[in-house]
């Protein structure tokens, strides 16, 4: 027996044993073989992407800019000597641009924009294929009687004529005939459709009315405010909206309402400060008048008209301390007034810290307290007193008020300490002037009280005038730098992104389908499937027979299959003994793998080389040989076995009509017990006599994977050819081949692969074909399939 490794080397050039190919080459082979799937997938995906772009609502970017200007050189600062009435300047705190960004994004501002511009009401045209929102070209405007919408509704408007329409709400079972320009009563509000110059007496429209809360959430998601950079106070505002014109109007309204809100806060702060100063002026004026009358009465009663030189000298020494004491008592009086003012929990007016000129240690506490008071005033415009938000804010105000009272107590304590120190110093000077007349000392006491009240009165009067001037000159410290303007083109949908995703998806789907097909494929499709599961050598490869009605292909010498049959005939030289007659048995795993087709054409090829060949049909269960040859034989092998009295073998042998060296023996009558017939001793006698008469005896047997007939015949065979069919034989059936080889159930076992796709790319193994090397092949099938096969490339 010839060594298997030497045999494989000799067969290498005939069955084209290939080196292992990489994963990349296999991938390229699949793409080359199924290029039309990938091209079709990309084209379909691009078409879907085009439809997505056409039917996806467009979105525009609308942008604007607001600048927060420095207040140091503002008119209110110049007129009030640095005292401004707005929140930041009143407490000498620089305006925080980051806080202004938060104000722009506040819910209160969003709600005001929505209610003033009816952003929660949308009108759509449903007459075309795609629902389109209408705004500046709307046939009618939608006016609601109530802007505080708590639930969303959708209405269908069918225009009946130039005066009437029909309103339908399927969710609430509403169907009303209305008149343009006349309010129509609905459960939550009245709706009025006012015609415009674009009105047409026909059409189908949809009105979407959203709740204020839902509209707030949607608008907040589309609106962004941010600082351009950390070095500037320019705030960029941006809005994404489906209608460029309406988006510009909404964003412009945003900026205008923000400026109005900023200015109104300043005016409100100035009004509160003036009111507080007026109340204190009336009290201090009365106290000053009382002290002046008391001093006047004292001077008249004691006949004091001038101070002597000695008293002047002593008083001059104490004047500096007296001035300090006066200033301290002024601040102490202001602190006491502020303490009583803040202690009153019912007082909701802001507390001006600018009245305290010496110490601003508690300025932050007053700032926090005033901010919450202003916030409460704003919330009262939209919420009720019983609202949980206002109650929570009241608790915060109470906490801030307590903190402010604590700061006032601390500051008052420091003033008392300073006052005590000055009094002690004045007492020392008083000892020096003890010899001065008592009347002069009483006079000085009354004079000190008068000076104290007068200084306090002048201080309040000056602050009132400054605040009044600041109020009249108040302007917003913010202004619009760039008005709202939309981009020329919408930013969504992104065409390049959608087309890219569609193209990738179009490539992915065929790849995934082919991958799943490959994973789930349990049949032999490429050479690796055989090499991974068995070590049995491949003796030959036969391409796909495209004209099924012609079973004797070898007579057409210029076909691909004819050349492959010749290659198989050549390979037999290395596995047979040329000096004697050889018996070659053909079997397979199951019916339909082509063993009869190959045995017939191989026998014909050997006969054409001058050898005498006989084809013995021993598939007694499903014989096909006579059908392929197109002949009939009444006497066959079965008849030979069951009629032992007739020993003439010549009656069994029938010559072929296409080759004088090729003969065949039919199976004969199909027996009920094929295995027992094959176990007859007459089979051995027949084989031995055929060896004498012929150079090659080719036996076509039943599939060994289904019945054991081939194993009975195996003892008479020199070579066993196991036929497998591409995309037909199961991978698991290679276990049969391994079992036959491992336990030596047959002699010289070799594989023949049949029905290989000729046009399949040979990178992945099998289907290499012969290119255009002077061979012809008659293609059958419909014109489209033949055209696709021609387009499918063959990579050599």
GUBALUM-608795 format. One record per residue (C-alpha): residue in one letter; x, y, z. Coordinates in steps of 0.25 Angstrom, whole numbers, padded with zeros to 4 digits, always signed. Layout:
! GUBALUM-608795
AXYZ ...
END
This chain:
! GUBALUM-608795
X+0000+0000+0000 X+0005+0014-0004 X+0009+0023+0008 X-0002+0033+0010 X+0008+0045+0012 X+0015+0042-0001 X+0002+0040-0008 X-0003+0054-0003 X+0010+0060-0009 X+0008+0054-0022 X-0007+0058-0023 X-0004+0072-0018 X-0003+0078-0032 X-0016+0071-0037 X-0026+0075-0026 X-0019+0088-0023 X-0016+0087-0008 X-0015+0101-0004 X-0008+0108+0007 X-0016+0113+0019 X-0022+0126+0016 X-0024+0137+0026 X-0037+0143+0032 X-0035+0155+0024 X-0034+0148+0010 X-0046+0139+0014 X-0054+0152+0017 X-0050+0158+0004 X-0054+0145-0003 X-0068+0146+0003 X-0069+0161-0001 X-0065+0157-0015 X-0074+0146-0017 X-0086+0153-0011 X-0083+0167-0015 X-0097+0169-0021 X-0103+0167-0007 X-0094+0178-0001 X-0097+0188-0012 X-0112+0185-0011 X-0111+0187+0004 X-0104+0200+0003 X-0114+0205-0008 X-0126+0201+0000 X-0120+0207+0013 X-0117+0220+0006 X-0131+0220+0001 X-0136+0218+0015 X-0127+0229+0020 X-0132+0239+0009 X-0146+0236+0013 X-0142+0238+0028 X-0136+0252+0024 X-0148+0256+0016 X-0158+0252+0027 X-0150+0256+0039 X-0154+0270+0045 X-0143+0280+0042 X-0137+0288+0054 X-0130+0302+0053 X-0120+0308+0062 X-0124+0322+0067 X-0113+0330+0074 X-0112+0343+0081 X-0103+0351+0091 X-0105+0359+0104 X-0094+0367+0110 X-0094+0370+0125 X-0087+0384+0126 X-0078+0389+0138 X-0086+0398+0147 X-0075+0406+0152 X-0077+0417+0142 X-0092+0416+0140 X-0100+0428+0142 X-0107+0423+0155 X-0093+0422+0161 X-0088+0435+0156 X-0101+0443+0161 X-0102+0435+0175 X-0087+0436+0178 X-0085+0421+0176 X-0099+0417+0183 X-0108+0409+0173 X-0122+0404+0175 X-0120+0391+0169 X-0118+0378+0177 X-0103+0377+0174 X-0099+0392+0175 X-0107+0395+0187 X-0099+0385+0195 X-0086+0388+0188 X-0085+0374+0182 X-0081+0372+0168 X-0091+0367+0158 X-0089+0352+0156 X-0090+0348+0141 X-0091+0333+0145 X-0104+0337+0153 X-0109+0344+0141 X-0108+0332+0133 X-0116+0324+0143 X-0127+0336+0143 X-0128+0334+0128 X-0130+0319+0130 X-0140+0321+0141 X-0154+0315+0140 X-0161+0328+0143 X-0155+0334+0130 X-0158+0322+0122 X-0173+0323+0127 X-0174+0337+0123 X-0168+0335+0109 X-0178+0323+0107 X-0190+0331+0112 X-0187+0343+0104 X-0184+0336+0091 X-0193+0324+0092 X-0182+0315+0090 X-0190+0303+0095 X-0200+0304+0083 X-0195+0298+0070 X-0202+0298+0056 X-0199+0287+0047 X-0203+0284+0032 X-0207+0270+0030 X-0211+0271+0015 X-0198+0266+0010 X-0190+0253+0012 X-0182+0260+0024 X-0188+0267+0035 X-0182+0281+0035 X-0183+0292+0045 X-0189+0306+0041 X-0185+0319+0046 X-0183+0332+0038 X-0191+0325+0026 X-0202+0320+0035 X-0216+0321+0029 X-0222+0325+0043 X-0217+0328+0057 X-0221+0321+0069 X-0225+0329+0081 X-0228+0323+0094 X-0236+0329+0105 X-0228+0323+0116 X-0213+0323+0116 X-0211+0314+0129 X-0213+0301+0122 X-0212+0289+0131 X-0213+0277+0121 X-0210+0275+0107 X-0220+0273+0095 X-0219+0270+0080 X-0230+0275+0071 X-0233+0272+0057 X-0238+0284+0049 X-0245+0281+0035 X-0248+0294+0028 X-0262+0293+0022 X-0264+0306+0015 X-0259+0321+0016 X-0267+0323+0029 X-0268+0309+0036 X-0259+0298+0041 X-0261+0285+0048 X-0253+0283+0061 X-0250+0268+0065 X-0244+0263+0078 X-0244+0247+0077 X-0238+0245+0091 X-0249+0253+0098 X-0260+0250+0088 X-0262+0264+0084 X-0268+0268+0070 X-0272+0283+0068 X-0275+0291+0056 X-0269+0305+0058 X-0269+0319+0051 X-0256+0326+0048 X-0254+0338+0057 X-0264+0333+0067 X-0259+0326+0080 X-0263+0312+0082 X-0265+0307+0096 X-0257+0295+0100 X-0257+0288+0114 X-0244+0295+0119 X-0244+0308+0110 X-0250+0315+0098 X-0243+0314+0085 X-0244+0325+0074 X-0238+0323+0060 X-0235+0336+0053 X-0233+0336+0038 X-0220+0342+0032 X-0217+0346+0018 X-0212+0332+0015 X-0226+0326+0018 X-0232+0315+0008 X-0246+0310+0009 X-0241+0296+0010 X-0231+0288+0017 X-0228+0278+0028 X-0220+0283+0040 X-0216+0279+0054 X-0215+0288+0066 X-0206+0283+0077 X-0209+0290+0091 X-0198+0286+0101 X-0199+0288+0116 X-0190+0300+0122 X-0182+0290+0129 X-0179+0281+0117 X-0176+0294+0109 X-0166+0298+0120 X-0159+0285+0120 X-0158+0285+0104 X-0153+0299+0103 X-0143+0297+0115 X-0137+0285+0107 X-0136+0294+0095 X-0130+0306+0101 X-0116+0308+0106 X-0109+0321+0112 X-0094+0321+0115 X-0083+0331+0116 X-0074+0332+0104 X-0061+0331+0112 X-0057+0334+0126 X-0050+0347+0123 X-0063+0354+0118 X-0077+0357+0123 X-0084+0353+0109 X-0095+0343+0111 X-0098+0334+0098 X-0112+0329+0097 X-0116+0318+0087 X-0129+0312+0084 X-0132+0300+0075 X-0145+0301+0068 X-0153+0294+0057 X-0157+0308+0050 X-0146+0318+0048 X-0155+0330+0048 X-0162+0326+0060 X-0149+0322+0067 X-0144+0336+0065 X-0156+0343+0071 X-0156+0334+0083 X-0141+0336+0086 X-0142+0351+0084 X-0154+0351+0094 X-0145+0343+0104 X-0135+0354+0103 X-0145+0366+0104 X-0152+0360+0116 X-0139+0358+0123 X-0135+0372+0121 X-0149+0377+0126 X-0148+0368+0138 X-0134+0373+0142 X-0138+0388+0141 X-0151+0385+0149 X-0143+0379+0160 X-0134+0392+0161 X-0146+0401+0161 X-0153+0392+0172 X-0141+0393+0181 X-0140+0408+0180 X-0154+0410+0183 X-0153+0401+0196 X-0140+0409+0200 X-0147+0423+0199 X-0159+0418+0207 X-0151+0414+0218 X-0143+0427+0219 X-0156+0435+0218 X-0161+0428+0231 X-0148+0430+0238 X-0147+0445+0234 X-0161+0448+0241 X-0156+0442+0254 X-0142+0449+0254 X-0148+0462+0250 X-0158+0462+0262 X-0147+0458+0272 X-0138+0469+0266 X-0149+0479+0268 X-0151+0475+0283 X-0136+0476+0286 X-0135+0490+0280 X-0147+0495+0288 X-0141+0490+0301 X-0127+0496+0298 X-0134+0509+0294 X-0142+0509+0307 X-0130+0506+0316 X-0122+0518+0309 X-0133+0527+0312 X-0135+0523+0326 X-0120+0523+0330 X-0117+0536+0321 X-0106+0529+0314 X-0102+0536+0301 X-0087+0533+0300 X-0076+0524+0305 X-0064+0530+0312 X-0050+0528+0308 X-0047+0518+0319 X-0059+0509+0315 X-0055+0510+0300 X-0041+0505+0303 X-0047+0493+0311 X-0057+0490+0301 X-0047+0491+0289 X-0039+0480+0296 X-0051+0471+0297 X-0057+0474+0283 X-0049+0463+0276 X-0054+0452+0286 X-0068+0458+0285 X-0068+0457+0270 X-0064+0442+0271 X-0075+0440+0281 X-0085+0447+0272 X-0082+0438+0260 X-0082+0426+0269 X-0096+0429+0274 X-0101+0432+0260 X-0097+0418+0255 X-0103+0413+0268 X-0116+0420+0266 X-0116+0414+0251 X-0113+0400+0256 X-0124+0401+0267 X-0134+0406+0256 X-0130+0395+0247 X-0131+0385+0258 X-0145+0389+0261 X-0148+0389+0246 X-0143+0375+0244 X-0149+0370+0257 X-0163+0373+0251 X-0165+0359+0244 X-0177+0365+0236 X-0169+0376+0229 X-0166+0370+0215 X-0158+0382+0210 X-0143+0381+0207 X-0132+0386+0217 X-0122+0396+0211 X-0108+0394+0216 X-0103+0407+0211 X-0108+0414+0223 X-0097+0407+0231 X-0084+0415+0227 X-0074+0410+0236 X-0075+0395+0237 X-0080+0386+0226 X-0077+0373+0233 X-0091+0368+0232 X-0093+0373+0217 X-0094+0358+0212 X-0105+0355+0222 X-0114+0367+0218 X-0111+0363+0203 X-0116+0349+0205 X-0128+0354+0213 X-0132+0364+0202 X-0130+0354+0190 X-0140+0345+0197 X-0150+0356+0199 X-0149+0360+0184 X-0150+0345+0180 X-0162+0344+0188 X-0168+0356+0181 X-0166+0350+0168 X-0172+0337+0172 X-0184+0343+0177 X-0187+0348+0162 X-0189+0333+0158 X-0192+0326+0171 X-0201+0327+0183 X-0198+0329+0198 X-0201+0315+0201 X-0191+0309+0191 X-0181+0300+0197 X-0170+0308+0189 X-0174+0321+0196 X-0175+0314+0210 X-0161+0308+0208 X-0156+0322+0204 X-0162+0328+0216 X-0155+0319+0225 X-0142+0322+0218 X-0145+0337+0220 X-0148+0335+0235 X-0134+0328+0236 X-0127+0339+0229 X-0135+0350+0237 X-0130+0343+0250 X-0115+0343+0244 X-0117+0358+0241 X-0122+0361+0255 X-0110+0353+0261 X-0100+0362+0252 X-0107+0375+0256 X-0106+0370+0271 X-0091+0368+0269 X-0089+0381+0262 X-0097+0388+0273 X-0088+0382+0283 X-0076+0387+0277 X-0082+0401+0276 X-0085+0401+0291 X-0071+0397+0294 X-0066+0409+0286 X-0076+0418+0292 X-0072+0414+0306 X-0057+0416+0303 X-0060+0430+0297 X-0069+0434+0309 X-0058+0430+0319 X-0048+0439+0311 X-0059+0450+0312 X-0060+0448+0327 X-0045+0450+0328 X-0046+0463+0321 X-0059+0467+0329 X-0050+0466+0342 X-0041+0476+0336 X-0053+0486+0334 X-0059+0483+0347 X-0057+0497+0351 X-0065+0502+0339 X-0079+0507+0343 X-0090+0496+0344 X-0098+0504+0334 X-0088+0503+0323 X-0087+0488+0325 X-0102+0487+0324 X-0102+0495+0312 X-0091+0486+0306 X-0100+0474+0308 X-0112+0480+0301 X-0103+0485+0290 X-0097+0470+0288 X-0112+0465+0287 X-0115+0475+0277 X-0103+0472+0269 X-0106+0457+0269 X-0120+0459+0264 X-0116+0469+0254 X-0105+0460+0248 X-0114+0448+0247 X-0125+0457+0240 X-0115+0462+0230 X-0110+0448+0228 X-0123+0442+0225 X-0127+0454+0216 X-0114+0453+0208 X-0117+0438+0206 X-0131+0440+0201 X-0127+0450+0191 X-0116+0441+0186 X-0126+0430+0185 X-0136+0438+0178 X-0126+0443+0167 X-0121+0429+0165 X-0136+0424+0163 X-0138+0434+0152 X-0125+0431+0145 X-0127+0416+0147 X-0124+0408+0134 X-0121+0393+0132 X-0107+0388+0133 X-0110+0378+0122 X-0112+0380+0108 X-0114+0372+0095 X-0101+0371+0088 X-0106+0362+0076 X-0121+0361+0073 X-0126+0347+0071 X-0122+0341+0057 X-0124+0327+0052 X-0114+0319+0043 X-0116+0318+0028 X-0117+0303+0028 X-0123+0294+0039 X-0114+0286+0048 X-0123+0274+0048 X-0125+0264+0042 X-0110+0263+0039 X-0109+0257+0025 X-0095+0253+0025 X-0097+0246+0038 X-0110+0239+0034 X-0104+0235+0021 X-0091+0229+0028 X-0099+0221+0037 X-0108+0216+0026 X-0096+0212+0018 X-0090+0205+0030 X-0104+0198+0033 X-0105+0194+0018 X-0091+0187+0019 X-0094+0181+0033 X-0107+0174+0029 X-0102+0166+0018 X-0089+0163+0026 X-0098+0159+0038 X-0107+0150+0029 X-0095+0143+0023 X-0088+0141+0036 X-0101+0135+0042 X-0102+0126+0030 X-0088+0122+0032 X-0090+0119+0046 X-0102+0111+0045 X-0097+0104+0032 X-0096+0089+0036 X-0092+0085+0022 X-0078+0084+0015 X-0076+0097+0007 X-0061+0099+0006 X-0048+0091+0007 X-0046+0095+0022 X-0058+0088+0026 X-0052+0075+0021 X-0038+0077+0026 X-0043+0081+0040 X-0051+0068+0041 X-0043+0057+0034 X-0029+0054+0030 X-0033+0045+0018 X-0027+0050+0005 X-0036+0057-0006 X-0034+0049-0019 X-0041+0059-0028 X-0051+0070-0029 X-0063+0071-0039 X-0069+0084-0042 X-0084+0087-0043 X-0092+0080-0054 X-0100+0092-0060 X-0108+0083-0070 X-0114+0072-0062 X-0120+0065-0073 X-0106+0061-0078 X-0100+0051-0069 X-0089+0047-0078 X-0081+0059-0078 X-0068+0054-0082 X-0071+0052-0097 X-0071+0067-0098 X-0056+0069-0097 X-0055+0084-0095 X-0063+0085-0083 X-0058+0088-0069 X-0063+0075-0063 X-0057+0067-0074 X-0043+0072-0070 X-0046+0069-0055 X-0050+0055-0059 X-0036+0054-0066 X-0029+0059-0054 X-0037+0049-0045 X-0033+0038-0055 X-0018+0043-0054 X-0019+0042-0039 X-0023+0027-0040 X-0009+0024-0045 X-0003+0027-0031 X-0013+0018-0024 X-0015+0006-0033 X-0006-0005-0038 X-0004-0003-0053 X+0001-0017-0055 X-0012-0024-0051 X-0027-0022-0052 X-0032-0012-0041 X-0046-0012-0034 X-0051+0002-0030 X-0063+0004-0021 X-0071+0017-0021 X-0079+0020-0008 X-0084+0032-0001 X-0092+0036+0012 X-0105+0038+0006 X-0113+0037-0007 X-0111+0049-0017 X-0097+0052-0015 X-0093+0048-0029 X-0085+0035-0028 X-0093+0029-0040 X-0090+0041-0048 X-0075+0041-0045 X-0073+0026-0046 X-0080+0026-0060 X-0071+0038-0065 X-0059+0033-0059 X-0061+0019-0065 X-0063+0025-0079 X-0050+0034-0077 X-0042+0022-0074 X-0048+0014-0086 X-0044+0025-0095 X-0030+0024-0091 X-0030+0010-0097 X-0033+0002-0084 X-0045-0008-0084 X-0055-0004-0073 X-0067-0010-0067 X-0077-0002-0058 X-0084-0011-0048 X-0096-0006-0042 X-0098-0012-0028 X-0107-0001-0022 X-0118-0011-0022 X-0128-0002-0014 X-0128+0010-0023 X-0121+0007-0036 X-0119+0018-0046 X-0109+0013-0056 X-0119+0009-0067 X-0126+0022-0065 X-0113+0030-0067 X-0110+0022-0079 X-0123+0023-0085 X-0124+0007-0088 X-0131-0005-0082 X-0126-0018-0078 X-0135-0029-0074 X-0124-0038-0068 X-0115-0032-0057 X-0107-0036-0044 X-0119-0039-0036 X-0124-0049-0047 X-0110-0055-0048 X-0110-0058-0033 X-0124-0064-0032 X-0122-0073-0044 X-0110-0081-0041 X-0113-0090-0052 X-0109-0079-0062 X-0094-0077-0061 X-0091-0069-0074 X-0085-0056-0069 X-0085-0051-0083 X-0101-0050-0082 X-0098-0039-0071 X-0089-0031-0078 X-0095-0020-0088 X-0086-0012-0097 X-0088+0003-0097 X-0093+0011-0109 X-0083+0022-0107 X-0070+0015-0105 X-0065+0001-0110 X-0056-0001-0098 X-0067+0003-0087 X-0077-0008-0082 X-0087-0008-0071 X-0095-0018-0063 X-0108-0014-0057 X-0113-0017-0044 X-0125-0025-0049 X-0138-0027-0042 X-0139-0020-0029 X-0139-0031-0018 X-0146-0031-0004 X-0133-0034+0003 X-0121-0027-0004 X-0111-0030+0007 X-0113-0045+0006 X-0112-0044-0009 X-0098-0037-0008 X-0093-0047+0002 X-0095-0058-0008 X-0082-0065-0013 X-0086-0063-0027 X-0082-0048-0025 X-0067-0053-0022 X-0068-0062-0034 X-0073-0050-0043 X-0062-0040-0038 X-0051-0051-0041 X-0056-0053-0055 X-0057-0038-0057 X-0043-0036-0053 X-0039-0046-0064 X-0047-0039-0075 X-0045-0024-0071 X-0034-0015-0067 X-0043-0007-0058 X-0056-0012-0050 X-0063+0000-0045 X-0074-0003-0034 X-0085+0007-0031 X-0091+0003-0017 X-0101+0008-0008 X-0098+0020+0002 X-0090+0014+0013 X-0096+0024+0023 X-0110+0018+0021 X-0108+0003+0019 X-0096-0006+0020 X-0096-0012+0006 X-0083-0005+0003 X-0076-0011+0014 X-0080-0025+0009 X-0074-0022-0004 X-0062-0015+0001 X-0054-0028+0002 X-0053-0029-0013 X-0049-0015-0016 X-0035-0010-0017 X-0038+0005-0015 X-0051+0012-0009 X-0055+0025-0014 X-0064+0033-0004 X-0072+0043-0011 X-0076+0056-0004 X-0084+0068-0010 X-0082+0082-0007 X-0094+0089+0001 X-0101+0076+0002 X-0092+0066+0010 X-0093+0069+0025 X-0081+0072+0033 X-0085+0062+0043 X-0084+0051+0032 X-0069+0052+0032 X-0069+0044+0045 X-0073+0032+0036 X-0061+0034+0027 X-0052+0035+0040 X-0059+0022+0045 X-0056+0015+0032 X-0041+0019+0033 X-0039+0017+0048 X-0044+0003+0048 X-0039+0000+0034 X-0053-0004+0029 X-0049-0001+0015 X-0036-0002+0007 X-0029+0011+0002 X-0040+0021+0005 X-0040+0034-0003 X-0050+0046-0004 X-0056+0052-0016 X-0063+0065-0015 X-0074+0067-0025 X-0083+0078-0030 X-0073+0090-0026 X-0078+0104-0030 X-0069+0107-0042 X-0071+0122-0041 X-0068+0122-0026 X-0056+0130-0021 X-0045+0120-0019 X-0039+0128-0007 X-0047+0121+0003 X-0044+0107-0004 X-0052+0100-0015 X-0058+0105-0027 X-0045+0110-0033 X-0050+0106-0047 X-0041+0107-0060 X-0043+0121-0064 X-0043+0123-0079 X-0032+0113-0082 X-0039+0109-0095 X-0051+0102-0088 X-0065+0104-0091 X-0077+0102-0082 X-0092+0102-0086 X-0099+0111-0076 X-0114+0107-0072 X-0124+0115-0064 X-0131+0128-0066 X-0124+0140-0072 X-0123+0148-0059 X-0116+0137-0051 X-0106+0134-0063 X-0104+0149-0063 X-0101+0150-0048 X-0092+0138-0049 X-0084+0145-0060 X-0083+0158-0052 X-0078+0150-0040 X-0063+0151-0040 X-0053+0140-0039 X-0040+0143-0031 X-0029+0134-0036 
END
